[in-house]
Amino acid sequence: MNVGDRVRLLTGREEGIITRLLDNDLVEVAIDNDFTIPVMRREVVVVAAEEQKAFGQTTTAIAAERNAAAAGTRQNTPGAPAKPTAAPAKGSPKAPAPEPVRVQKGLYLALVHQSPELLAMHVVNNTENDLLFTYGEDRNGQYRGLSSDKIGPKATSRPLAHWHLKDFEQWPAVVIQLLAHRVNGNTAFELLTKRQQFKATTFYTSRQQAPVLQKEAYLFQLDEKPAAPVSLAPEKLADQLKQQLSGDAPAKPAAVAPTPEPAKAIVAPPHQFDLHLEALNPEALKAEPPLSNTTMLKLQIDAFEDALSRALATNMHEIVFIHGSGSGTLRKEIHKLLSRNKDIKFFEDARKEKFGYGATLVRLK
């Protein structure tokens, strides 16, 4: 039984993913990828991949659909928090809603939340070709090959690794080799080798909708340019084969992973972190057309998550997030994220005599 295994509780129908091995008899399980509970090892059983293929949807997928349906119902329920909408200024035309970002065709590495702190890594093939790939990890210059597989067009790999956010500083560099292929095609493609080192300064800003997976993920493109086709005319191919069989073909040097860049030190956020948009990005307020409330909220939430992760990484004891009072939407979203984070001791409204009701004090473990 390992971290990342999907398990079912013997005392019920719930399924989840093991996020932590607490001791020899106890594991932590994320139920519905939402909340975690400690469970005795003898009370869970690993769900085999063959079972899911044979029976289709798991109970977790069914529960996710029910939760999505319930969320849709709650949006129309009195007292439920309404989705923020753009509020145009008086006398000005209503700003059009921003179009969703469309990810272009290509090959991607996607890290998807399995629980608030556990991420699953996938290779996403958003092309019309088959894809052969290898996956390995580079730790301090020592490479270790871990798996290889084939992905069809518009498909994704199985989870290649499960990593904890709390161990971000210890994550290895990922080394992936990619070879596009099309059955009965008349062109071959060059082998691509990508070494991806994750940095806190860019990791948290890469979050967006992943193609094929149709889930929000930390997304990194593996092919900055499409795989180049190699012309293989019959006569040229015959010449190349003759050279290779006769030993006259020039030897190609083995691909060597580049030397890892030294990790940049993570800078601690200020003790009082202001989430007002004019403090985060004054230029955003001058955008034309004006940003919608939804877009502004996303910018604020992204800044909050980045500041919180840096506060945890630099061992800060506490931090105050200044979110203002307003409609209370930002405050509710922040409190919801904090309530799911296992690295938080507690949070509460900051000193009212100083901030009123517009700030939250967070104590960190």
C-alpha positions as CSV (number, residue, x, y, z in Angstrom):
1,M,0.0,0.0,0.0
2,N,1.6,3.2,-1.2
3,V,0.9,7.0,-1.4
4,G,-1.3,7.5,-4.5
5,D,-3.1,4.1,-4.4
6,R,-6.9,4.2,-4.8
7,V,-8.6,2.4,-2.0
8,R,-12.1,1.5,-0.8
9,L,-13.3,1.6,2.8
10,L,-14.4,-1.8,3.9
11,T,-17.0,-0.2,6.2
12,G,-18.8,1.7,3.3
13,R,-18.8,2.4,-0.4
14,E,-16.6,5.4,-0.3
15,E,-13.3,5.5,-2.3
16,G,-10.3,7.7,-2.0
17,I,-6.6,8.1,-2.5
18,I,-3.9,7.5,0.1
19,T,-2.2,10.9,0.6
20,R,0.1,10.0,3.6
21,L,1.3,7.0,5.6
22,L,0.9,8.1,9.2
23,D,2.4,5.0,10.8
24,N,2.5,1.2,10.5
25,D,-1.2,0.9,11.1
26,L,-2.7,4.2,10.0
27,V,-3.0,5.9,6.6
28,E,-4.5,9.2,5.5
29,V,-7.2,8.9,2.8
30,A,-8.6,11.7,0.6
31,I,-12.3,11.0,0.1
32,D,-13.8,12.3,-3.2
33,N,-10.5,14.2,-3.6
34,D,-11.9,16.8,-1.2
35,F,-11.4,16.0,2.5
36,T,-8.9,13.7,4.3
37,I,-9.5,11.2,7.1
38,P,-7.2,8.9,9.1
39,V,-8.1,5.2,8.5
40,M,-6.7,2.0,9.9
41,R,-4.8,0.0,7.2
42,R,-7.0,-3.1,7.9
43,E,-10.1,-1.1,7.1
44,V,-9.2,-0.2,3.5
45,V,-8.5,-2.3,0.4
46,V,-6.6,-1.3,-2.8
47,V,-8.9,-0.9,-5.8
48,A,-7.4,-2.8,-8.8
49,A,-7.3,-1.0,-12.2
50,E,-9.0,-4.1,-13.7
51,E,-12.0,-3.5,-11.5
52,Q,-12.5,0.0,-12.8
53,K,-12.2,-1.2,-16.4
54,A,-14.7,-4.0,-15.8
55,F,-17.3,-2.0,-14.0
56,G,-16.9,1.5,-15.5
57,Q,-17.6,4.5,-13.2
58,T,-16.3,4.2,-9.6
59,T,-18.3,5.4,-6.7
60,T,-16.0,8.4,-6.5
61,A,-16.9,9.4,-10.0
62,I,-20.6,9.0,-9.2
63,A,-20.1,11.1,-6.0
64,A,-18.3,13.8,-8.0
65,E,-21.3,14.0,-10.4
66,R,-23.7,14.2,-7.5
67,N,-21.6,16.9,-5.9
68,A,-21.5,18.9,-9.2
69,A,-25.3,18.6,-9.5
70,A,-25.8,19.7,-5.9
71,A,-23.5,22.7,-6.5
72,G,-25.6,23.7,-9.4
73,T,-28.7,23.5,-7.2
74,R,-27.1,25.5,-4.4
75,Q,-26.4,28.4,-6.8
76,N,-30.1,28.9,-7.2
77,T,-30.9,28.5,-3.5
78,P,-31.6,31.7,-1.5
79,G,-28.7,32.5,0.8
80,A,-26.1,30.6,-1.3
81,P,-23.1,32.7,-2.4
82,A,-23.9,33.9,-5.9
83,K,-21.3,33.8,-8.7
84,P,-19.6,37.1,-9.0
85,T,-20.6,39.0,-12.2
86,A,-19.3,42.0,-13.8
87,A,-20.8,45.3,-12.5
88,P,-20.5,47.9,-15.3
89,A,-20.0,51.5,-14.2
90,K,-23.0,53.9,-14.7
91,G,-23.2,55.3,-18.2
92,S,-20.8,52.8,-19.6
93,P,-21.7,49.8,-21.8
94,K,-21.7,46.4,-20.3
95,A,-18.3,44.7,-20.7
96,P,-18.4,41.4,-22.7
97,A,-17.6,38.3,-20.7
98,P,-14.0,37.1,-21.3
99,E,-13.7,34.1,-23.5
100,P,-12.2,31.0,-21.9
101,V,-8.5,30.4,-22.7
102,R,-8.2,27.7,-25.4
103,V,-5.0,25.7,-25.1
104,Q,-3.4,25.0,-28.4
105,K,-2.6,21.6,-29.8
106,G,0.5,20.1,-28.4
107,L,2.0,17.9,-25.7
108,Y,1.7,18.8,-22.1
109,L,2.6,17.8,-18.6
110,A,-0.3,18.3,-16.2
111,L,-0.3,18.1,-12.4
112,V,-3.9,17.6,-11.1
113,H,-5.1,17.9,-7.5
114,Q,-6.1,14.6,-6.0
115,S,-6.5,16.2,-2.7
116,P,-5.7,19.7,-1.4
117,E,-2.0,18.8,-1.0
118,L,-1.5,15.8,-3.3
119,L,-1.0,16.1,-7.1
120,A,-1.1,13.5,-9.8
121,M,1.2,13.9,-12.9
122,H,0.0,13.1,-16.4
123,V,1.3,13.4,-19.9
124,V,-1.4,14.9,-22.2
125,N,-1.4,14.3,-25.9
126,N,-3.5,17.0,-27.5
127,T,-2.6,16.1,-31.1
128,E,-3.9,13.9,-33.9
129,N,-0.8,11.5,-33.6
130,D,0.0,8.5,-31.4
131,L,2.7,9.3,-28.8
132,L,5.4,7.1,-27.5
133,F,7.1,8.5,-24.3
134,T,9.5,7.7,-21.5
135,Y,9.3,9.2,-18.0
136,G,12.2,9.7,-15.6
137,E,13.4,11.8,-12.7
138,D,16.7,13.7,-12.2
139,R,17.8,14.2,-8.6
140,N,21.0,16.1,-8.2
141,G,22.3,15.0,-11.6
142,Q,21.4,11.4,-11.1
143,Y,18.8,10.2,-13.7
144,R,16.4,7.4,-13.0
145,G,14.1,6.0,-15.7
146,L,10.7,5.1,-14.2
147,S,8.2,4.2,-16.9
148,S,7.3,4.3,-20.6
149,D,4.0,4.0,-22.5
150,K,2.0,4.8,-25.6
151,I,-0.9,7.4,-25.7
152,G,-3.4,7.6,-28.5
153,P,-4.5,10.9,-30.1
154,K,-6.4,13.3,-27.8
155,A,-5.7,11.1,-24.8
156,T,-3.8,11.2,-21.5
157,S,-1.5,8.9,-19.7
158,R,-2.2,7.1,-16.4
159,P,-0.8,9.0,-13.4
160,L,3.0,8.8,-13.6
161,A,3.7,10.1,-10.1
162,H,2.0,11.5,-7.0
163,W,3.7,14.4,-5.3
164,H,2.9,16.4,-2.1
165,L,2.9,20.2,-2.3
166,K,4.5,20.3,1.1
167,D,7.6,18.7,-0.4
168,F,7.8,21.2,-3.3
169,E,11.4,22.1,-2.6
170,Q,12.4,18.4,-2.8
171,W,10.7,17.7,-6.1
172,P,13.1,16.3,-8.7
173,A,13.4,17.5,-12.3
174,V,11.2,15.6,-14.7
175,V,12.9,14.2,-17.9
176,I,10.5,13.1,-20.6
177,Q,11.3,11.8,-24.1
178,L,8.5,12.1,-26.7
179,L,8.2,10.5,-30.2
180,A,5.1,11.2,-32.3
181,H,3.9,8.4,-34.6
182,R,1.1,7.8,-37.0
183,V,0.1,4.4,-38.3
184,N,0.3,4.3,-42.2
185,G,1.6,7.8,-42.1
186,N,4.1,9.0,-44.8
187,T,6.3,11.1,-42.4
188,A,8.4,10.3,-39.3
189,F,8.9,12.8,-36.4
190,E,12.0,13.8,-34.5
191,L,12.5,12.6,-30.9
192,L,11.9,15.4,-28.4
193,T,13.6,15.4,-25.0
194,K,12.2,17.8,-22.3
195,R,13.7,18.5,-18.9
196,Q,11.2,20.3,-16.6
197,Q,12.4,21.8,-13.3
198,F,9.6,23.3,-11.2
199,K,10.1,26.7,-9.6
200,A,7.7,28.4,-7.2
201,T,7.9,31.7,-9.1
202,T,6.2,30.1,-12.2
203,F,4.5,27.0,-10.9
204,Y,1.5,28.5,-9.2
205,T,0.8,30.9,-12.1
206,S,0.6,27.9,-14.6
207,R,-2.8,26.8,-13.3
208,Q,-5.5,26.5,-16.1
209,Q,-7.9,24.1,-17.7
210,A,-6.0,21.1,-19.1
211,P,-7.0,19.9,-22.5
212,V,-8.3,16.3,-22.8
213,L,-8.4,15.9,-19.0
214,Q,-10.9,18.8,-18.8
215,K,-9.8,19.6,-15.3
216,E,-7.9,22.5,-13.8
217,A,-4.2,21.6,-13.6
218,Y,-0.8,23.1,-13.3
219,L,0.0,22.9,-17.1
220,F,3.4,22.9,-18.8
221,Q,3.9,22.5,-22.6
222,L,6.5,19.9,-23.5
223,D,6.8,20.8,-27.2
224,E,7.4,24.5,-27.5
225,K,7.3,23.9,-31.2
226,P,5.4,21.0,-32.9
227,A,7.4,17.8,-33.5
228,A,9.2,18.3,-36.9
229,P,8.4,15.8,-39.6
230,V,11.4,14.0,-41.1
231,S,11.2,13.4,-44.9
232,L,11.6,9.7,-45.6
233,A,11.3,9.3,-49.4
234,P,11.7,5.6,-50.3
235,E,15.1,6.1,-52.0
236,K,16.5,8.1,-49.1
237,L,15.1,5.6,-46.6
238,A,16.8,2.8,-48.5
239,D,20.2,4.7,-48.5
240,Q,19.9,5.3,-44.7
241,L,19.1,1.6,-44.0
242,K,22.1,0.5,-46.1
243,Q,24.4,2.9,-44.3
244,Q,23.2,1.7,-40.9
245,L,23.4,-2.0,-41.8
246,S,26.9,-1.5,-43.3
247,G,28.1,0.5,-40.3
248,D,28.9,3.6,-42.4
249,A,26.2,5.8,-40.9
250,P,27.7,8.5,-38.6
251,A,27.1,7.8,-35.0
252,K,24.8,10.2,-33.2
253,P,25.8,11.5,-29.8
254,A,23.6,10.3,-26.9
255,A,21.3,13.0,-25.5
256,V,22.6,14.4,-22.3
257,A,20.2,16.1,-19.9
258,P,21.4,19.7,-19.2
259,T,22.9,20.6,-15.9
260,P,20.2,21.4,-13.4
261,E,19.9,25.1,-12.6
262,P,20.5,26.1,-9.0
263,A,17.1,26.5,-7.3
264,K,16.2,30.1,-6.5
265,A,15.5,30.9,-2.9
266,I,11.8,31.4,-2.1
267,V,11.1,34.9,-0.8
268,A,8.8,35.1,2.2
269,P,5.7,37.3,1.7
270,P,5.1,40.4,3.9
271,H,3.5,39.7,7.3
272,Q,0.4,41.8,6.1
273,F,-0.4,40.7,2.6
274,D,-2.8,43.1,0.8
275,L,-5.2,41.3,-1.7
276,H,-6.8,44.4,-3.1
277,L,-6.3,44.5,-6.8
278,E,-4.8,48.0,-6.7
279,A,-2.0,46.6,-4.5
280,L,-1.5,43.4,-6.5
281,N,-1.7,44.7,-10.1
282,P,-2.6,48.4,-10.5
283,E,-2.3,48.0,-14.3
284,A,-5.1,45.5,-14.3
285,L,-7.6,48.2,-13.2
286,K,-6.8,50.1,-16.4
287,A,-7.5,47.1,-18.7
288,E,-9.8,47.7,-21.7
289,P,-12.4,46.3,-21.7
290,P,-12.6,46.3,-17.8
291,L,-11.9,43.0,-16.1
292,S,-15.0,41.1,-14.9
293,N,-15.5,40.3,-11.3
294,T,-14.8,36.7,-12.0
295,T,-11.4,37.5,-13.5
296,M,-10.5,39.9,-10.7
297,L,-11.4,37.2,-8.1
298,K,-9.2,34.7,-9.8
299,L,-6.2,37.1,-9.7
300,Q,-6.8,37.6,-6.0
301,I,-7.1,33.9,-5.2
302,D,-4.0,33.1,-7.2
303,A,-2.0,35.8,-5.3
304,F,-3.4,34.4,-2.0
305,E,-2.4,30.8,-2.8
306,D,1.1,31.9,-3.9
307,A,1.6,34.0,-0.7
308,L,0.4,31.2,1.5
309,S,2.7,28.6,-0.1
310,R,5.7,30.9,0.3
311,A,4.8,31.6,3.9
312,L,4.7,27.8,4.6
313,A,7.9,27.2,2.6
314,T,9.8,29.8,4.6
315,N,8.4,28.6,8.0
316,M,6.5,31.8,8.9
317,H,4.4,31.4,12.1
318,E,1.5,33.6,10.9
319,I,0.3,35.9,8.2
320,V,-2.5,38.4,7.8
321,F,-4.4,38.6,4.5
322,I,-6.2,41.9,3.9
323,H,-9.2,41.2,1.7
324,G,-11.6,44.0,2.6
325,S,-15.2,43.6,3.5
326,G,-17.2,44.4,0.3
327,S,-19.6,41.6,-0.7
328,G,-17.6,39.0,1.3
329,T,-17.0,36.7,-1.7
330,L,-13.2,36.9,-1.5
331,R,-13.3,36.3,2.3
332,K,-15.5,33.2,1.9
333,E,-13.3,31.7,-0.8
334,I,-10.1,32.3,1.3
335,H,-11.7,30.7,4.4
336,K,-12.9,27.7,2.3
337,L,-9.3,27.1,1.1
338,L,-7.8,27.6,4.5
339,S,-10.3,25.1,6.1
340,R,-9.0,22.4,3.7
341,N,-5.3,23.0,4.3
342,K,-3.7,20.6,6.8
343,D,-0.7,23.0,7.4
344,I,-2.9,25.6,9.0
345,K,-3.3,25.6,12.8
346,F,-6.3,28.0,12.8
347,F,-7.5,31.2,11.2
348,E,-9.7,34.0,12.5
349,D,-10.7,37.6,11.8
350,A,-7.7,39.9,12.4
351,R,-7.8,42.7,15.0
352,K,-11.0,44.6,14.3
353,E,-9.7,47.8,15.8
354,K,-7.0,47.8,13.1
355,F,-8.6,46.1,10.1
356,G,-12.3,46.1,10.8
357,Y,-13.9,43.0,9.2
358,G,-11.6,43.2,6.2
359,A,-8.6,40.9,7.2
360,T,-8.0,37.3,8.3
361,L,-5.2,36.2,10.6
362,V,-3.7,32.7,9.7
363,R,-1.5,30.7,12.1
364,L,0.7,28.2,10.4
365,K,2.1,24.9,11.8
